[in-house]
């Protein structure tokens, strides 16, 4: 589900815009950044998040992606 939401967000963005994606769990961490790169976008930053709550959900990792 995380990749679908990410893809929909990227479709609404303009080229060059950057967004932050919250990831929770091992599978999204392994798959979502890889899938975004395969679509031709750029992962700017990927890393763990400590004690941060984003949109009322606990994040284990976050990444920044720039739309191409």
N, C-alpha and C positions, 0 to 999 in steps of 0.2 A: 504494500500500500504506500510506503514511503516514496518509492520511485515514481509511482503514478502521480502523487501529489507534487513531487519535484518537477516532473515533466510538464504538468499543467501550469505550474508557476513559471517555468522557463518560457513556455509558449506565450504567456502574457507580458513578458519582459521585452525591452528593447535591446538590440545588440550593444554590448559594452556594459550593461547593468550587472551589478553583483548582488547576490542574495545569500542569506545564511540558512543552512539546512540543519535541523536537529536530528541526530540519529540515536536510536536506542536499540541495543542488541547487536550481536555478532553478525547476523546475516545482512542487515541493512548497511552496516559498516563495511562489509566486504563487497557488496553488490552495487549500492547506489552511486558512489563516486566513480566506479568503473563504468557503469552504464552511462553516466553523464558525459564522461570522456569519449565514449564510443559514439555519442550523439554529436560530438564535435565541440563541446563546450570545455572551458578551462576550470579545473579545480585549483583555486588560489591558495587555499589553506585547509588543512585537515588535522584535527587533533582532539585530545580528550578535554572534557569540560569537568571542572571540579565544583561541586556545590552550587550549580546554577540551574534555575528553573526557567524554562522558555515556554511560553504559551501554556502554562499550567501543567506541563509534563516534565518529568525529569529527563535530562539529556545525559547520555554517556559520552557522546562525541558530537562535534559539529564540523561542518565544512562550509567554506565559501566557494561559490561557483559564479563565474562570469560567463554570460551568454555571448556566443559568437554569432 
